[in-house]
Amino acid sequence: DGSNGSASIVYPDIVCLGKALTGGYMTMGATITNDRVARGISDGGGVFMHGPTFMANPLACAASLASTGLLLRSPWRRRVRDVEAALVEHMSPLAEIGDVVREVRVL
């Protein structure tokens, strides 16, 4: 979340999500946009979608809803911080080995 001053907060225009929505059990994808992009697409009645492959699959939608619920009830922010710390700890020494890795940064 950038609260420790070590990361920048990034606000993307478009985010594409995939298998993680269902916990990897089913095919499911989603595209999320900010308001500016959404308005640009929908002005004049346009829609932002890709189909019909796997579109509106009720089982995949139910799996996504359940998976998202599990994520939100878990300590996911702490887990992200733990992974970040492990990446920095174990990858930073690579910056000391020649010119291959210049800097280790995580989001």
Salt bridges, closest charged atoms under 4 A:
ASP13 OD1 - ARG36 NH2 3.17
ASP82 OD2 - ARG78 NH1 3.41
GLU89 OE1 - HIS90 NE2 3.98
GLU103 OE1 - ARG105 NE 3.99
